[in-house]
Amino acid sequence: MPGRARYEIVVRGCLSPRLARLLDGFEPRTPSPGRTHFVGWVQDQSALHGALRRLADFGFELVSVTAYPPD
Amino acid sequence: MPRVLQSKLRPAAIPRFAVGRGRVLELLDTGSRRRLTLVAAPAGYGKSVALAQWAETRAGTVAWLATDARDSDPTRCASHLLAALSGAHVECDDDARSLLAAGSGSLGDAFVDAVITALDEHGAPLNIVLEDIDRIESSPMLADFERLIAEAPPDVRFMVSCRADPSISVQRLRVRGELMEVRTEDLRFTAAEARALIDELSGRVLNDDQAAVLVARTEGWPVAVQLAAVSLGSAPDPAAFVADFAGDDRNVADFLSSELLQNEADDVRRFLLDISVLDEISADLCDAMLERIDSEHMLRVLEQRGLFLNSIDNHGHEYRYHRLVREFLRHDLQRDDPARARVLRRRAAGWFLDHDDPLHAADLLIDAEAWDALENTIWRHTRELWEAGMSETVLTWIEAFPPAHLRNNVRLQLGHAALRTISGQPTVARAILDELDRSDSLTAAQRLAADMIIGSHIETIEPPALIAERTERALATLAATPDIEIPEMFGAGSPASIECLLTVSCARAHLLLGDLRRAREIATGAVLLPGAQMPNWHVQAHGTLALINALRGDLNHAEGSAGRALDVAAQHLATSHPATLTPLLARAVVARARNNIDSAIALCQAVIERARRWRRWTWLGFGYTELGFSHLAAGRPDAALRAARDCAEMPAPPPGPFVAARLRALEALAFVMLGQHDVAQQLLEVDAPTPTVEVATARLLGASASGDTSAIRKALDAWPVDAFPFGALEFELWTAILAAREGDRHGALDLAADLAARAELDGYVRLFLDAGPDGLRLVRDLSRARPNRFVHSVVDAAAQRSNASTSDELVEQLSDRELSVLRHLPRRGTYSEIARELYVSPNTVKTHVRHICQKLGVSGRSAAVAKAERLGLL
């Protein structure tokens, strides 16, 4: 399906368990200290921007947004 | 139903513990001396408080508007903007809201012009605060705000806050030194400010190390500092709290909001979480939703403690959560107890419905996913919402329904199609109705409703043949089953109103198909319907009949009907209501036929402007072609071709064969006037399935230019006599011309004299003038052989010359509209008088005069007239 892609969004700060389901369809991980990596599939760009907006609503600082190579 | 929410028109109350931020206030002060101040920072940086503190120092010269996502509905945005300005004593024309562009998701040029004019007239310094402007999601609407900011008078200053830089282009302002930016780093608390807040709010005494930890860890993020202060205040072991905080690497807001909730008593925690479902929190609402009696007390205490509830009125009844904190609380509630969240929302919705506020209720029901309740809300408030102009908002509600709920819900889908039509999306409406058609499950009444919606598309995009078919089918159903119960629909009313809609649409469909005789029959019936007593339908029906009669040459009747329709419109409908399009067009046709060309052009321009704004492509096409014919009558073939091109470039296809044929005739006649006969010939070679008087005339003009009498006879034989009495006079005129050409001068003069007598009854001056050199020759001959006053006036009219409309000296040429206004200026009429003659508002005239002065490089009306005369524009 075109548009659908896998992204990793990295924000500053770790997450408490209560925020595990903050972003629909994204898994939060903490491979490095002080950073949270959200990994998941988005349907299209609008969904990606929606996720970013939700992070902003909760006051998260963006560190990076990376698309996984299509495979 | 509240039209305007007062809470959007003023800042929230400044919390008692708010830190004085001299630095920030200075920046805002500097900013207020520039056109635009942009306060851009993420959630929780204290933008609102800073602006509120600043506004306090400028009491009396601030208009405040807090925008939110719902302001993407132009009606809602406009109402609040006007109310905000009114609060600062800037009054707009009463009818400003009627200038809103329908279905474009934006405020539109006419409305923004009216606001700018009102600001001009206010003539005093003003600060306009637009809070959270990036919550408006419609880019056309942001473009409107951008223009407002750019074109407002110089002593109007804008302070705009946002979380993300809006797509308003600020580069030009930045380059000119008219932009001030107050950004994240400016809004961060200094260590001293953070310390002050912590000391004030926590009620604890910290040693310097502990304070340093808090300040460092929160990094001056104001909301975090406040969270830290409150948590510290209620922490059982402050030292432990500070240590934990230091060692934790969670997102600061995450950690602190958790702490805060943990430290609160169960009852308070429950309360904080429960009320987070609400955007606007009032004590009464909380009592009802939570089945308590002490909400007022709770809210006040929590606010005093700094628990992120901001008072938004001066009586301690209305509050709003800090948005960032609310997000955390809502998330917690949803995660812990989604069923409770749903119940609370439904209760709150119920309270709003009891208080006659379907707008707030619907939002809550959508969040609660209570689809049946939402549907009931829509049906119960259809009329009210329609009359308040909230169709865009209702459309967003319908878009919230899950597709499964909509799919088999005929009633809702019909309402949906009606709303799409009203919002200027007839193609989408059509797709919805087609799908319903395919499902084959419509009752007779529902089919009638669907046909009615399609019928209303006559003004926009549908092929007239389809409209004729559907409206006739629907009218037959109505006739056969007069008691049929039609579902209540947005925009449609009683059965009488529906009958009118169908009949008028049917008449229009036949007009657009070129069957003018049938169109007139149906339109004559329409004006006699009981529904035609309603102002809107009175105007539509009489306007349609007027237009048909005008095209037929029945000018006196047409003028009478049009005049009546416009009087009723002036009394009962908003200015520039779309119903005025047909009577205005009728008047334009009559004016041209009577050789009042300036008047015809002004009328066409009014039609074009309104038709564009209301997205009524059918009348837009008509307007352009009429404008083109008027330019031809004034001897301006280039302008005529421009109008023809504008018509061809409309966002919708030309409305039906009749207008298409007229358009072709217009182009052909223009080329004939330019002497390019072969081009004209090519255009006319294309077979017109719907012969019209204009095409026939164009053929005859081409034939007569060739000088070949047999060509004229051949063209005359091809005249569409089936259309009589439409075109009968023109046919007889060409018969007379042919007789003259064939040498029967006496016979020709007899015919011509008879024609002149009949044309005189209606003041149809252009009958002879539109027949080119032959017509002119004939009428001159007539004036010598059998002089009378009418014939002389026709000859005189032929001798008039057209006005110049361009001047090489102008850097920027005046638009057609501006030229029309300019021509009225020397006559010393007031702006209101000029406005009446041009069918626009006085505000619009003032705006045009302003632009004229700018383009002519003068200031003031008399200077503009003097310069225009010097340039030969007048």
Interface residues (C-beta under 8 A of the other chain):
Chain A: V11 R12 G13 C14 L15 S16 R18 L19 R21 L22 P33 G34 T36 A56 D57 F58 G59 F60 E61
Chain B: P42 A43 G44 R163 A164 W221 V223 D249 R250 N251 V252 A253 D254 F255 S258 R323 L324 E327 F328 H331 D332 R335
